[in-house]
């Protein structure tokens, strides 16, 4: 597969209608935040979960602010469906989805045709990656999954820094107490795991669903090396 399909936001041709997975990189060119870019009728929309709130922004006139974004077009959403996908996102944003931040991945997703929008879970706890998976999964009606989430386990949490664990625990403890629950009641034990932004970016190269961790692992080093090639010497 041609990893050159991962392109800097500022170098992308937005004259076509498409949906893309985006990944923001840090100073070491490592992916740390993910979102969705929607290009439709010469406008560019950025849909993502910041960890505190959900944002759907028209960034057509602010492209210079997103110099650290890299995109992979999501080919499972054809150009004729982009307007419907944008409507899916607009409805979710307008009606309001309010995730809590935490490393919980399960079979839940967002169905914009229902209220409440969250399907297959009571509590909406997720990351920027999980948010995007739920958005995509809620749109691909003929497929039960986008990514095979069960391929990941709690071993994927080994490199999470302690300060982040402490932050998440305080955050979820507050949410749980507000709902008369304990933190352990918010999710199933096998739902604690982490899917990385670069893993979601790499998933954009595959069209047969669901996409397995093994497929992503095979291509991920090439994607990371390609992004590193943009580093300014």
ChimeraX attribute file (.defattr): number of C-alpha atoms within 10 A of each C-alpha:
attribute: neighborCount
match mode: 1-to-1
recipient: residues
	/A:1	9
	/A:2	10
	/A:3	17
	/A:4	11
	/A:5	15
	/A:6	24
	/A:7	19
	/A:8	19
	/A:9	21
	/A:10	16
	/A:11	10
	/A:12	12
	/A:13	10
	/A:14	17
	/A:15	12
	/A:16	12
	/A:17	19
	/A:18	24
	/A:19	27
	/A:20	21
	/A:21	26
	/A:22	33
	/A:23	27
	/A:24	21
	/A:25	20
	/A:26	11
	/A:27	8
	/A:28	8
	/A:29	17
	/A:30	15
	/A:31	22
	/A:32	14
	/A:33	21
	/A:34	29
	/A:35	26
	/A:36	28
	/A:37	27
	/A:38	25
	/A:39	24
	/A:40	18
	/A:41	13
	/A:42	10
	/A:43	15
	/A:44	21
	/A:45	18
	/A:46	18
	/A:47	24
	/A:48	23
	/A:49	25
	/A:50	15
	/A:51	16
	/A:52	12
	/A:53	13
	/A:54	18
	/A:55	15
	/A:56	19
	/A:57	12
	/A:58	16
	/A:59	15
	/A:60	14
	/A:61	9
	/A:62	9
	/A:63	13
	/A:64	11
	/A:65	10
	/A:66	13
	/A:67	13
	/A:68	17
	/A:69	21
	/A:70	24
	/A:71	25
	/A:72	26
	/A:73	20
	/A:74	21
	/A:75	14
	/A:76	17
	/A:77	18
	/A:78	12
	/A:79	16
	/A:80	10
	/A:81	15
	/A:82	18
	/A:83	17
	/A:84	13
	/A:85	22
	/A:86	20
	/A:87	13
	/A:88	19
	/A:89	20
	/A:90	15
	/A:91	16
	/A:92	22
	/A:93	16
	/A:94	9
	/A:95	11
	/A:96	13
	/A:97	18
	/A:98	14
	/A:99	19
	/A:100	20
	/A:101	23
	/A:102	23
	/A:103	22
	/A:104	21
	/A:105	27
	/A:106	20
	/A:107	16
	/A:108	24
	/A:109	23
	/A:110	26
	/A:111	21
	/A:112	20
	/A:113	11
	/A:114	10
	/A:115	11
	/A:116	13
	/A:117	18
	/A:118	19
	/A:119	17
	/A:120	12
	/A:121	13
	/A:122	11
	/A:123	16
	/A:124	23
	/A:125	21
	/A:126	23
	/A:127	27
	/A:128	25
	/A:129	27
	/A:130	28
	/A:131	28
	/A:132	23
	/A:133	25
	/A:134	22
	/A:135	22
	/A:136	24
	/A:137	21
	/A:138	24
	/A:139	21
	/A:140	15
	/A:141	10
	/A:142	7
	/A:143	12
	/A:144	13
	/A:145	20
	/A:146	21
	/A:147	19
	/A:148	16
	/A:149	21
	/A:150	14
	/A:151	10
	/A:152	19
	/A:153	15
	/A:154	13
	/A:155	10
	/A:156	14
	/A:157	15
	/A:158	9
	/A:159	8
	/A:160	11
	/A:161	9
	/A:162	9
	/A:163	9
	/A:164	11
	/A:165	14
	/A:166	10
	/A:167	13
	/A:168	16
	/A:169	15
	/A:170	13
	/A:171	15
	/A:172	19
	/A:173	17
	/A:174	15
	/A:175	17
	/A:176	17
	/A:177	11
	/A:178	10
	/A:179	10
	/A:180	10
	/A:181	13
	/A:182	14
	/A:183	16
	/A:184	11
	/A:185	11
	/A:186	19
	/A:187	17
	/A:188	11
	/A:189	11
	/A:190	13
	/A:191	17
	/A:192	18
	/A:193	21
	/A:194	24
	/A:195	21
	/A:196	18
	/A:197	24
	/A:198	23
	/A:199	20
	/A:200	23
	/A:201	27
	/A:202	24
	/A:203	24
	/A:204	21
	/A:205	22
	/A:206	16
	/A:207	13
	/A:208	10
	/A:209	14
	/A:210	15
	/A:211	19
	/A:212	18
	/A:213	17
	/A:214	12
	/A:215	13
	/A:216	21
	/A:217	13
	/A:218	11
	/A:219	17
	/A:220	19
	/A:221	14
	/A:222	16
	/A:223	22
	/A:224	19
	/A:225	12
	/A:226	17
	/A:227	20
	/A:228	14
	/A:229	11
	/A:230	11
	/A:231	10
	/A:232	6
	/A:233	4
